[in-house]
Amino acid sequence: MVTVLGPQRPVAGLPVILDGLGVRGPCALITAGWRHDEARDEPIREEVKLDLRNLGLYGAFRRLEREDSELISRYTARQNAVRRLKERYRAAIVPAIAAWRALSVPKVDPCPYLDQAVANIQAIDRIFLEESDRLHAAFEAEARPGRDPQVRDEIERIHRELSECDTVLLAGGHVGVLRNRMFFFGLEQMLRGKRIIAWSGGAMVLTERIVLFHDHTTYGVGLAEILDRGAGLIPDVVFFPHARERLLLTDPVNVALMARRFAPARCVGLENGAVLAGPRLANIGEREAATVFEASGEIVPVRELHAPAA
């Protein structure tokens, strides 16, 4: 079962949720998105008061960087190829979104090109994911990280610690780093069937597509872009933590674009106080803290989403 929370600041809802679910521990803790602060988990330990086992994914990868130069060299080459792919993706997506915005200016007559403009954006997103998949598959086939003795030792350690834990707590932080470290050690598979409580970037990683977003930048309105595939444990949803702070939700055109671009997945904004729980991820937290972006440009509170794949 998966429980999704909004950002845990300024008020942490995690202790109440754990108590309500009857979690007694031990709990696995994933904080790889905190990067160099991964092990500084005292704030969570002070709030939760349970036996927490930090899986140390970021630290494990740092050890490989120091000791396994050949594998890390191949990994770095793959990441550089992904960055070059991302540059081409941005070059394609920027004019496509600009076309959507230009065609969405209110007019008396319906615009016959608007649906095609959305299809163009979706096609660019799809091609990026397919090319990213190809690069990841090539790395796995050529480098075979799972056969590396040091990687295998870390995977066995992680699997052993997970097997002793009742629940997995998945924190946020840098979502790209969190996603990459989880996938490198195979957590997207290990977490299947586990009880998971995830918030912010941790919730994003559990979906099928991770979307980076921020409309308020130093150079004007930003553009949402796909980071990569997620674990797929929560299908047909795209999560946007801190949506009110980071997105122009007062702009119906902006909201409609997000809703239509990522359809049939539902775009869900998560604020502090959001709690989506139960078999169908029902909204049991603050009503306005979990919202769905509609194709009409409206924003409405979530009632329930669906049954997670996990």
N, C-alpha and C positions, 0 to 999 in steps of 0.2 A: 504494500500500500504506500502511496506517495501523499505527503502533505506539503503544500506549497505556502510559504509565508512571504509577506512583503519585506522590505528592508527592516533591519532590526534596530534602527535608530530613528528618532530619539528614544523610543520606548521598545524594550525587548519583550516580545511575546513568546519567545521560545520556552521559558520555564513553565508557563501556564499550559502550553500545548503538550509538552512532555508529560506533565502531570495528568492532563485530561485523557491522554492516550494510554496512561498506565505504564509508561516506559520506566523501567527500573535499572536498566543498564546491564552489562556494559554497553557503551555506544561508541561506534567508530566515528571519528571526526576527520573531515577533509577540509583543509584550509590552504590548499596549494595556491589558490588565487591571491593569497596575501603575500606570496613570493618570499622575500627574505624575512618576513615576519611570521612565516608559517607556524613556527613553534611557540610564538608568543600568544598562546591561547588562554592566558589567565582570565581575561574578562568573561569568556564563555564558561570556564570552569567555576568561576565565582557565582555566576547566575544559575547554572544548571545543577551543581552539587551532585553529580553522578560520576561513575567511573567512565572516563573518556579515554579512548585510545586514538591518538592522532596518528594517522597513517603515514604522514611524512612524505608525500609524493614529490614535493618540490625538492626536499633535501635528498631524496633518493636519486633524482635526476642530476642534482649537483654533484653527487659522488661519481656518477657515470661520466660527467663532463671532465672530472679530474683524472679518471682512471681508464676510460675506454675511448681513446682518441679516434680510432677508426670508425666505430659506430657513430660517435657524435659528429664526426666530419661528414658522414653520409646524411645524418639527420639535419645538420646545418644546411647542406646543399639542397635538401628537399624543402626546407623552410624558405630559403632564398628563392627557389622556384615558385613557391606559393606567393611570395611577395610580388614577384614579377607578374604573376597571373592576376593578383589583386589590382595592380596598376592598370592593366588592360581592362579589367572589369570596371573600374571606376571611369575610365575613358569612355566606355560604352554606356554606363548607366546614367551618367550626368546629363547628357543631351536627351536621353529617353525620358527622364523624369521632368526635365525642362519642358518637353513637348506636352506631357500630361498636364502640367500646371498651366501652360498657355491655353490648352484646349478646355480647361476646367473653369475658365473665367465665365461667370454667369452670362448667358445670352438668352434671347427670347426663344430661339429655336434650339432643339436638341442637337448636339454635335455628333455627326455620324462617325467621327474618327476616334472618339474617346475610348471605346472598347478595344480598338486596335492598339491604342497607345498603352493601355494596361497590359495587353497581351505581349507587346514588345518588351516591356519591363520584366514581366514574368519569364520571358524567354531568355533574357540576358542573365537573370538570376539562376535559371536552370542550367544554362551553359557553364556558368562559373562553378556551380556545384559539381557538374559532371567532370570538368577539367581538374578540379581539386581532388575528386575521387580518384582520378587517374594517377595523379602525382602520389597520393597516399598509397595506392595499390602498388605502384612501382617501387616505392621505398620498402614496403613490406616484403615484396618478392625478392629484391636485390640484397637488402641489408639483413633481413630475417632477424629482427631484434629479439623475438621470442626464443631464439636458439642461443643467444649470447649468454654465457654462464652467469655473468653479473646481473643481467636483466632478469634472468630466470630466478636467481636467488631473491631479488627484490619482489618479483611477482609472487613467489611462494610465501614470502614473509607477509605480504599484504593479504593474500588469500587466507592465510592462517589467522591473522588478526581479525579479518572480517568474519570468519566462521565462528569466532567466539563472541560476536557482538549481536545484541538484540535489534539495534537500530543504527542507521547511518545518518549523521548530521552533516549536511553539505552546505558549507558557507559560500559567500560570494567573493568579491575582490576583483582582480583582473580576470575577466571571463575567458580571454584568449589563452592565458597561461593555465588557468584551471582546466579548460577543455583539453589542451595539448598534453598536460601531464596525466590526466585521467586516461586519455586514449592511448598514450604511450605504454602504460602499464596494464591496459585492458580492463579498466574499471567499468567501461560502458557495458561489458558483459557480466562482470562480477556482481554488479548491483542489481541485476535482474532477479526478481523474487524477494528482494530485501525490503524491509520497512524503511522508508527514506523520508526525512524532513529536510527540505531545501529552501533556501531563501536567496533573494537577489540573483547574483550571477550563478549561484548553485541551481536555482530553478531554471534559468535559461539553458544551462548545459543539459538538462534532462529532456529538452524538446527535440524535435527533428531538425529544426534550423535555428541557428543562433544568429540573431540580428543585432548589429551594432547601430546605435542611434544617438543623436544629440542635435537638436535644432538650434541651440544657442551656442554659436561658436564665435571666435574673434573675427572671422571673415564673413559672417552673415549666417543665413539659414543653412544648417548642415543637411546631409543626405544619409538616410538609413542604408546600410549595406549588409549583406550576408557575410558573417565571419566564416562559418563552416557548418558542417552537419553536427548535430548534437547526439546524445545517446539514444534518443527516440523512445524513452520510457514514458513520455507524455506526448502522444501524437496530436496533430491537428491544432496546436496552440503555439503562438509566439508570445513570449513574456517580455514586458517592458517595465523593469523596476524604475522607481522614481519618475514615472511618466509625466506627472504634472510639472516637475522641475525641468525635465530635459526635452519635452516635446511641446510644440505649439498646438495644444489641444483646443484652444479657442478658435482655431482656423479649421472650418469644416472641410475645406479642400485637402488640407494636410491629413486630417483624420480619415477621410474617405480614401485617399491614396493608400494609406497603410492597410486599411481593411480590405480593399480590392486587390492590392498587390500580392498579399500573402494568403488570400483565399485559396482553398477552402479552410485553411487554418484560421483560428480566431485570434485576433490581436488583443492581448489582455494587459492592461496597466496595473502595476502592483505598487501600492504605497504602504507606508508604515501602518500596521494594524490589519493588513490583509491576511486572511486565513482561508485557504481552499483545501477542504479535507473530505474524507470519506470516499466510498467507491466511485462516486461521480464528481469528485472535486467540487462539492457544494460550498457556497460562500457563507462561512459561519463567523467571519470576523466583522470588522467595521464595514457596513454596507457599501459606502462610497470608496473604500480603499482598494477594491478590486473591480475594475471596469472593463467593458468590452467596447472596442472601436467598431462602429457600424459603417456600412458602405454609404449610408445617407449623410455621413459626417457627424452623426450624433455619438455621444458617449453614454453608455448605460451601465448600471451595476450588474455584476455577474450574479446569476442565480446558481447555476451549476455548469460545469463544462462537459465532462464525459468520464468514462471509466479509463484510467491510465493503463497503458500496456503492461506496466510492471505488476 
